[in-house]
């Protein structure tokens, strides 16, 4: 049986949740959890960690929902919380966010043979470039929006996206060639 919230416009449900309605917030989680989990999974490549990070993002959303000034911007606000959760995780692990020294060796066929889909290819990228690529291509954010959201300088964001996309093309092209050999 569908709840009254499931049939309601998200703006109304956000308003109810902002007023402390737990069932309304549960409906918002239901509506957005697959998207947040997908963002986290593509960022970290680990399903269990993605679940934990998504749960933390929603916990932060519940705690800070009264700070949301414009309920119509709930999706963007939740995205910011989720990305911040991922960035906090990276900081705890002391992973450099703006490391420009990453390289992929195209001749390493062992690594390329393991790449079976986009998520596997994304996992090859270091965390900061992976996040920038995900935000640009999956979330369709502009470079300035990504720089603002992540705190990474605009030039570095552009570099991460350009180099990350090129690396993905190389990996996926090698995978396509390997698939043709198997035929």
Kinemage of the C-alpha trace (Angstrom):
@kinemage 1
@onewidth
@group {chain A} dominant
@subgroup {mainchain}
@vectorlist {calphas} color= white
{ca unk a 1} P 0.000 0.000 0.000
{ca unk a 2} L 1.366 3.401 -0.976
{ca unk a 3} L 1.632 6.023 1.711
{ca unk a 4} L 0.166 9.466 1.275
{ca unk a 5} L 3.746 10.751 0.959
{ca unk a 6} L 4.518 8.560 -2.049
{ca unk a 7} L 1.693 10.234 -3.936
{ca unk a 8} L 2.721 13.746 -2.899
{ca unk a 9} L 4.997 16.204 -4.673
{ca unk a 10} L 8.527 16.154 -3.256
{ca unk a 11} L 8.362 19.838 -2.329
{ca unk a 12} L 5.446 19.117 0.019
{ca unk a 13} L 7.215 16.081 1.514
{ca unk a 14} L 10.376 18.126 2.101
{ca unk a 15} L 8.310 20.771 3.878
{ca unk a 16} L 6.713 18.163 6.129
{ca unk a 17} L 10.082 16.583 6.881
{ca unk a 18} L 11.548 20.009 7.719
{ca unk a 19} L 8.796 20.307 10.331
{ca unk a 20} L 9.944 17.059 11.967
{ca unk a 21} L 7.695 14.533 10.205
{ca unk a 22} L 9.765 11.328 10.312
{ca unk a 23} L 7.515 9.473 7.884
{ca unk a 24} L 7.934 12.263 5.349
{ca unk a 25} L 11.702 12.048 5.732
{ca unk a 26} L 11.551 8.260 5.334
{ca unk a 27} L 9.754 8.843 2.054
{ca unk a 28} L 12.489 11.243 0.942
{ca unk a 29} L 15.068 8.572 1.759
{ca unk a 30} L 13.062 6.029 -0.230
{ca unk a 31} L 12.903 8.416 -3.190
{ca unk a 32} L 16.590 9.331 -3.158
{ca unk a 33} L 18.448 6.373 -1.654
{ca unk a 34} L 19.218 4.564 -4.927
{ca unk a 35} L 20.609 7.773 -6.406
{ca unk a 36} L 22.754 8.598 -3.340
{ca unk a 37} L 23.982 5.015 -3.051
{ca unk a 38} L 24.852 4.980 -6.757
{ca unk a 39} L 26.830 8.199 -6.379
{ca unk a 40} L 28.704 6.730 -3.420
{ca unk a 41} L 29.292 3.375 -5.129
{ca unk a 42} L 30.750 5.064 -8.181
{ca unk a 43} L 32.917 7.200 -5.907
{ca unk a 44} L 34.325 4.439 -3.741
{ca unk a 45} L 33.774 1.202 -5.681
{ca unk a 46} L 32.902 -0.698 -2.501
{ca unk a 47} L 29.206 -1.636 -2.012
{ca unk a 48} L 29.450 -1.895 1.769
{ca unk a 49} L 31.266 1.424 2.087
{ca unk a 50} L 28.797 3.010 -0.336
{ca unk a 51} L 25.918 1.874 1.887
{ca unk a 52} L 27.645 3.278 4.983
{ca unk a 53} L 28.416 6.610 3.318
{ca unk a 54} L 24.886 6.919 1.927
{ca unk a 55} L 23.473 6.196 5.371
{ca unk a 56} L 25.742 8.865 6.879
{ca unk a 57} L 24.639 11.355 4.218
{ca unk a 58} L 20.981 10.745 5.051
{ca unk a 59} L 21.719 10.986 8.768
{ca unk a 60} L 23.333 14.380 8.133
{ca unk a 61} L 20.325 15.368 6.022
{ca unk a 62} L 17.951 14.547 8.873
{ca unk a 63} L 20.079 16.446 11.383
{ca unk a 64} L 20.475 19.507 9.146
{ca unk a 65} L 17.128 19.574 7.363
{ca unk a 66} L 16.072 22.678 9.256
{ca unk a 67} L 19.037 24.478 7.622
{ca unk a 68} L 17.637 23.881 4.132
{ca unk a 69} L 16.397 27.334 3.175
{ca unk a 70} L 14.790 26.441 -0.168
{ca unk a 71} L 12.929 23.102 -0.144
{ca unk a 72} L 12.843 23.082 -3.963
{ca unk a 73} L 16.649 22.675 -3.859
{ca unk a 74} L 16.500 19.525 -1.733
{ca unk a 75} L 18.177 17.353 -4.411
{ca unk a 76} L 21.141 19.694 -4.858
{ca unk a 77} L 21.454 20.129 -1.097
{ca unk a 78} L 21.425 16.357 -0.556
{ca unk a 79} L 24.049 15.942 -3.298
{ca unk a 80} L 26.279 18.431 -1.482
{ca unk a 81} L 25.861 16.503 1.786
{ca unk a 82} L 26.669 13.205 0.051
{ca unk a 83} L 29.775 14.595 -1.650
{ca unk a 84} L 30.902 16.147 1.629
{ca unk a 85} L 30.480 12.771 3.312
{ca unk a 86} L 32.724 11.172 0.659
{ca unk a 87} L 35.309 13.961 0.993
{ca unk a 88} L 35.348 13.555 4.783
{ca unk a 89} L 35.937 9.842 4.313
{ca unk a 90} L 38.880 10.601 2.006
{ca unk a 91} L 40.354 13.048 4.506
{ca unk a 92} L 40.146 10.445 7.267
{ca unk a 93} L 42.046 8.041 5.038
{ca unk a 94} L 44.620 10.742 4.142
{ca unk a 95} L 44.009 10.351 0.415
{ca unk a 96} L 45.285 13.454 -1.404
{ca unk a 97} L 42.449 15.244 -3.195
{ca unk a 98} L 44.485 17.217 -5.702
{ca unk a 99} L 47.205 14.701 -6.567
{ca unk a 100} L 48.328 15.269 -10.159
{ca unk a 101} L 50.823 12.390 -10.200
{ca unk a 102} L 48.510 9.551 -11.230
{ca unk a 103} L 49.158 7.554 -14.358
{ca unk a 104} L 47.647 4.458 -15.929
{ca unk a 105} L 49.889 2.177 -17.911
{ca unk a 106} L 47.990 1.195 -21.068
{ca unk a 107} L 50.337 -1.744 -21.626
{ca unk a 108} L 49.251 -3.485 -18.441
{ca unk a 109} L 46.842 -6.012 -19.937
{ca unk a 110} L 46.274 -7.729 -16.597
{ca unk a 111} L 44.549 -4.622 -15.211
{ca unk a 112} L 42.673 -3.962 -18.463
{ca unk a 113} L 41.435 -7.551 -18.650
{ca unk a 114} L 39.687 -7.099 -15.289
{ca unk a 115} L 37.745 -4.061 -16.444
{ca unk a 116} L 34.225 -5.251 -17.339
{ca unk a 117} L 32.055 -2.200 -16.978
{ca unk a 118} L 32.141 1.492 -16.269
{ca unk a 119} L 32.211 1.078 -12.477
{ca unk a 120} L 35.304 -1.092 -12.729
{ca unk a 121} L 36.913 1.443 -15.038
{ca unk a 122} L 36.055 4.260 -12.632
{ca unk a 123} L 37.645 2.306 -9.801
{ca unk a 124} L 40.993 2.620 -11.601
{ca unk a 125} L 40.925 6.383 -11.161
{ca unk a 126} L 42.228 7.927 -7.947
{ca unk a 127} L 39.486 9.251 -5.658
{ca unk a 128} L 39.662 12.958 -6.547
{ca unk a 129} L 39.609 12.519 -10.347
{ca unk a 130} L 36.952 9.794 -10.000
{ca unk a 131} L 34.706 12.149 -8.037
{ca unk a 132} L 35.171 14.963 -10.561
{ca unk a 133} L 34.365 12.642 -13.486
{ca unk a 134} L 31.277 11.280 -11.713
{ca unk a 135} L 29.993 14.747 -10.863
{ca unk a 136} L 30.599 15.984 -14.411
{ca unk a 137} L 29.194 13.049 -16.348
{ca unk a 138} L 26.758 11.287 -14.029
{ca unk a 139} L 25.490 14.310 -12.140
{ca unk a 140} L 25.930 16.693 -15.100
{ca unk a 141} L 27.466 19.416 -12.976
{ca unk a 142} L 29.517 22.223 -14.511
{ca unk a 143} L 33.214 22.581 -13.755
{ca unk a 144} L 32.659 25.668 -11.543
{ca unk a 145} L 29.906 23.810 -9.638
{ca unk a 146} L 32.261 20.879 -9.029
{ca unk a 147} L 35.038 23.217 -7.880
{ca unk a 148} L 32.647 24.927 -5.489
{ca unk a 149} L 31.242 21.664 -4.163
{ca unk a 150} L 34.570 19.881 -3.661
{ca unk a 151} L 36.831 22.796 -2.765
{ca unk a 152} L 39.251 21.706 -5.517
{ca unk a 153} L 40.604 24.569 -7.685
{ca unk a 154} L 38.800 24.989 -11.020
{ca unk a 155} L 41.931 24.247 -13.073
{ca unk a 156} L 42.481 21.017 -11.151
{ca unk a 157} L 38.839 20.019 -11.653
{ca unk a 158} L 39.205 20.547 -15.400
{ca unk a 159} L 42.438 18.558 -15.431
{ca unk a 160} L 40.907 15.722 -13.415
{ca unk a 161} L 37.931 15.511 -15.764
{ca unk a 162} L 40.017 15.697 -18.934
{ca unk a 163} L 42.598 13.163 -17.784
{ca unk a 164} L 40.011 10.932 -16.114
{ca unk a 165} L 37.821 10.826 -19.210
{ca unk a 166} L 40.868 10.066 -21.369
{ca unk a 167} L 41.891 7.243 -19.043
{ca unk a 168} L 38.371 5.807 -19.130
{ca unk a 169} L 38.367 5.954 -22.931
{ca unk a 170} L 41.707 4.120 -23.020
{ca unk a 171} L 40.553 1.452 -20.591
{ca unk a 172} L 37.203 0.915 -22.242
{ca unk a 173} L 38.746 0.918 -25.737
{ca unk a 174} L 41.201 -1.786 -24.672
{ca unk a 175} L 38.312 -3.730 -23.188
{ca unk a 176} L 36.369 -3.467 -26.449
{ca unk a 177} L 39.415 -4.717 -28.391
{ca unk a 178} L 39.804 -7.632 -25.987
{ca unk a 179} L 36.119 -8.510 -26.417
{ca unk a 180} L 36.625 -8.666 -30.182
{ca unk a 181} L 39.544 -11.081 -29.703
{ca unk a 182} L 37.294 -13.403 -27.668
{ca unk a 183} L 34.774 -13.692 -30.548
